Amino acid sequence: RKLGITFHVGSQTVTPDAYRRALEDVGSLIVKAGVVLDRVDVGGGFPSIYAHSRPEPLSSFMDAIREGFEKLPVGESCRLMAEPGRALVSEAESLIVRVNQRRGNELFINDGAYGALFDAAHLNWVYPVRVVRKGGDRSDALEPFSFWGPTCDSIDRMAGPFMLPATIREGDYIEIGNIGAYGRAIAGRFNGFGAYEQAILQDAPMLSMYGTESVGHNRGPVLTSAESKPSD
């Protein structure tokens, strides 16, 4: 029988010191309980990168965890474990939405607070975005926009700001990047919305924690077929 301790510092933790402080608490608990541990699990919380959140490199988090673990009163056989989720999957998925209507700098789109954009609506997260327009002018000046979702609820709004071309119009499509954690996983079917089509592409993420370069706004692949369009 193995004995261990696990904790979770919270999703999208942007400071390595959170893990360092948590491991200090673990050390105090081990001494207080007088037990010998076989496992220490630091849980998840490892961050991804978004327009509103630019964490330190993941190596900084690993260094903080290693330093904290080495100070614990545990034996050499104690195993250090982690459960990265967001940091692994966030960059793996984008959402393509259609602009159904424009009113000034407000765009009415076909997904929102009750769908894959829950965090953008309720936590004011700002995902990277770019227009997806066949033959579009990628040199257009960018302006801040907010989004409204398709449901009847007045909270179905994503404040942004989302930087998009000033010329964006009804019928354009928008790629919303870095939405792999956990957009569709928490999407509901309120008002009958929530049907998604899926396509597998080989493309670089719009923003990345794992490279020195990331795909900029309004660059990259363009919409080339009706099969790539999201359902209404």
Number of C-alpha atoms within 10 A of each C-alpha: 3 7 11 14 14 12 15 16 15 13 15 17 18 20 17 20 15 17 26 19 15 16 25 14 12 21 17 13 13 16 13 9 8 9 13 15 17 17 17 21 16 22 19 20 21 25 26 28 24 21 18 13 14 14 19 15 16 17 10 14 22 14 13 18 22 15 14 19 22 12 11 17 16 19 11 8 9 16 14 14 13 16 14 14 19 22 23 15 15 23 23 21 21 20 21 23 23 23 20 18 16 17 9 9 16 16 22 21 24 22 29 26 24 25 26 23 28 23 21 20 23 15 11 16 19 22 25 25 23 23 27 23 18 13 9 15 12 15 9 13 11 17 14 14 19 17 25 25 23 21 19 9 13 8 14 22 26 26 19 18 18 21 21 22 21 14 12 21 15 14 14 19 23 22 22 20 23 27 22 20 20 18 19 18 10 13 19 16 10 14 11 8 18 19 15 16 12 12 10 7 9 6 10 14 21 28 25 20 20 14 7 7 12 13 14 13 18 25 13 14 13 15 18 12 8 7 11 12 17 18 15 14
